[in-house]
Amino acid sequence: MFCEFKSGRGEFYDQKTYKGRTIMVRQVLSDITLTSHRFEQVFSDDGGKTLETNFRATLTRVQ
């Protein structure tokens, strides 16, 4: 797994096996504030040439 935070953005990379295939996983945390952030997850089964976004959310803290 590789991760990096730079300029308020976190990127996490990993590989998973699914049905015998290696899948690249990228997760990004962005627009980070004290009360919210965006999260996006993408998969790639061709080493990152094409990316498929499969989850996107804006999370907000509830007081």
WOFEN-V784891 format. One record per pair of residues at least 12 apart in sequence whose ideal C-beta (glycine too) atoms are under 6 Angstrom apart, sorted by sequence separation. I is the first residue (numbers start at 1). GAP is how many residues later the second one is. D is the distance in Angstrom with one decimal. If there is no record, write none. Layout:
BEGIN
i={I;I}
gap={GAP;GAP}
d={D;D}
END
This chain:
BEGIN
i={28;1;13;41;27;41;12;26;40;11;25;39;10;23;24;38;9;23;37;8;21;24;36;35}
gap={12;13;13;13;14;14;15;16;16;17;18;18;19;20;20;20;21;22;22;24;24;24;24;26}
d={4.8;4.6;5.4;5.9;4.9;4.3;4.5;5.0;4.9;5.4;6.0;5.0;4.0;5.3;4.4;5.3;4.8;5.4;5.8;5.4;5.7;5.5;4.5;4.6}
END
